[in-house]
Amino acid sequence: MTDLPGPVLAVELIRWSWVGDHLDDIRDDLLQHLQLTSLAVLFGLLIAFPLSLAAIRWPRLYGPLLGVTGVLFTIPSLALFVLLIPFTGLSIWTSLIGLTLYTLLILIRNMVEGLLGVDRDVREAAEAMGYTRGRLLFRVELPLALPVIMAGVRIATVTTIGLVTITALIGQGGLGQLFIDGFILSFPTPIVVGIVLSALLAFAADLSLVGVQRWLTPWARGGGR
């Protein structure tokens, strides 16, 4: 997306002719943004779940886990991607590893807090009914902890959508590529399109996750009435 037809007026934020000419590129950037976000959150969940169970099983592990993931979360995103490049190159894995690491603090904290928040009487009642540890986890504890866990997933997803734009600097940035194009060309239209689509994607993702939570917890739908 390097062609820039005609002179650019400083006050013209959106040139619709440019948008129409680059719909395919914008669509590809949006799909890549969605792919990176979805995979990063999915990988984060796959890593955070066993770590959260371990932190509950061995409480002394919880503090160090939060410490390590907290330090990772504070590393500037561009610096983290640069540190990964010697090992993974300018590939999608550089983006995914960095983005996944940023989700862990939020996901682990919410998973642990959600599971620990399950009423002890409920656990004891299930155990008295003969529930095994695995059945207790998946049939009782996880469903009851789901609202807290989903809150973490929502935060991690929206945060990741924002971070994906940074990975454009290593060639894997989805909508972030629009920001780079606009900056290089001193042309505001790609920047505005990128901002609007990023915001809409974050809103749509959060709304979708709320819908998933309501579907998974039908017993809680009338809780606020």
DABELQUI-V149561 format. One record per pair of residues at least 6 apart in sequence whose C-alpha atoms are under 8 Angstrom apart, sorted by the first residue. I is the first residue (numbers start at 0). J is the second residue. D is the distance in Angstrom with one decimal. If there is no record, write none. Layout:
i	j	d
I	J	D
I	J	D
//
This chain:
i	j	d
0	21	7.2
0	24	7.3
0	180	7.0
1	180	7.1
1	184	7.7
3	17	7.8
3	184	7.7
4	17	7.8
7	186	7.0
11	187	7.7
11	188	8.0
12	187	5.4
12	188	5.4
12	191	7.0
13	187	7.1
13	188	4.7
13	191	7.2
14	188	6.1
17	188	7.9
18	188	7.9
25	174	7.6
25	177	7.9
27	173	7.7
28	172	7.8
28	173	4.3
28	174	5.1
28	176	7.3
29	173	5.9
29	174	5.7
29	196	7.7
30	173	7.3
31	172	7.6
31	173	4.9
31	174	7.9
32	160	7.3
32	163	6.6
32	164	7.9
32	172	6.8
32	173	4.2
32	174	6.1
33	160	7.9
33	173	7.9
35	94	7.6
35	95	6.6
35	163	7.1
35	173	8.0
36	98	7.9
36	156	6.8
36	159	5.9
36	160	5.9
36	163	7.0
37	156	7.8
38	95	7.2
39	95	5.6
39	96	7.5
39	98	5.7
39	99	4.6
39	102	7.7
39	159	7.7
40	99	6.4
40	102	6.7
40	152	7.6
40	155	7.0
40	156	6.4
40	159	7.7
42	99	6.3
43	99	5.1
43	100	7.1
43	102	5.8
43	103	5.8
43	106	7.4
44	103	7.8
44	106	6.9
46	103	7.7
47	103	6.0
47	106	6.2
47	107	5.2
47	110	7.9
48	107	7.1
48	110	7.3
50	107	7.2
51	61	7.9
51	107	5.5
51	108	7.9
51	110	6.3
51	111	5.5
52	111	7.4
53	60	7.4
54	60	5.2
54	61	4.7
54	64	7.8
54	111	7.4
55	61	7.4
55	111	6.7
55	115	7.6
65	104	6.4
65	107	7.8
65	108	7.4
68	100	7.4
68	101	7.7
68	103	6.2
68	104	5.0
69	104	5.9
71	100	6.8
71	101	6.7
72	100	7.4
72	101	5.2
72	104	7.0
76	97	7.5
76	162	7.5
76	165	7.2
77	165	6.8
77	166	7.5
79	97	6.5
80	93	6.3
80	94	6.9
80	97	6.2
80	166	7.7
80	169	7.9
83	93	6.0
83	97	7.8
84	93	6.4
87	93	5.6
89	169	6.0
89	170	6.9
89	171	8.0
90	170	7.9
90	171	7.3
91	171	6.2
94	163	7.8
94	166	6.2
94	171	6.7
98	159	6.5
98	162	7.2
98	163	7.4
101	159	7.7
102	155	5.4
102	159	7.4
105	151	5.7
105	152	7.8
105	154	7.4
105	155	6.3
106	148	7.2
106	151	5.4
106	152	6.4
106	155	7.1
108	151	8.0
109	147	6.0
109	148	5.2
109	150	7.5
109	151	5.4
110	144	7.6
110	147	7.2
110	148	5.1
110	151	7.7
112	147	7.5
113	143	7.9
113	144	4.5
113	145	7.1
113	146	7.8
113	147	5.2
113	148	6.1
114	140	6.2
114	141	6.8
114	143	7.9
114	144	5.3
116	144	7.1
117	140	6.3
117	143	6.5
117	144	6.5
122	135	7.4
122	139	7.7
122	140	7.7
125	135	6.8
125	139	7.8
126	135	7.5
142	215	8.0
142	216	7.2
145	212	7.6
145	216	7.8
146	212	7.0
149	208	7.5
149	212	6.7
153	204	7.9
153	205	5.8
153	208	6.5
156	201	7.7
156	204	7.4
156	205	7.6
157	201	5.3
157	204	7.4
157	205	7.0
160	197	7.1
160	200	7.7
160	201	6.4
161	197	7.3
163	172	5.6
163	173	6.9
163	174	7.9
163	175	7.1
164	172	5.0
164	173	6.4
164	174	6.0
164	175	3.8
164	176	7.3
165	172	6.2
165	175	6.3
166	172	4.3
166	173	7.9
166	175	7.2
167	173	6.6
167	174	7.8
167	175	5.1
167	176	5.3
167	179	7.6
168	176	7.9
168	179	7.9
170	176	7.8
174	193	5.5
174	196	7.7
174	197	7.0
175	193	6.8
177	189	4.9
177	190	5.7
177	192	7.5
177	193	5.6
178	189	6.2
178	190	4.6
178	193	6.4
179	190	7.9
180	186	7.9
180	189	6.7
180	190	7.8
181	187	5.5
181	188	6.8
181	189	5.1
181	190	5.4
182	190	7.6
213	219	7.4
213	220	6.4
//
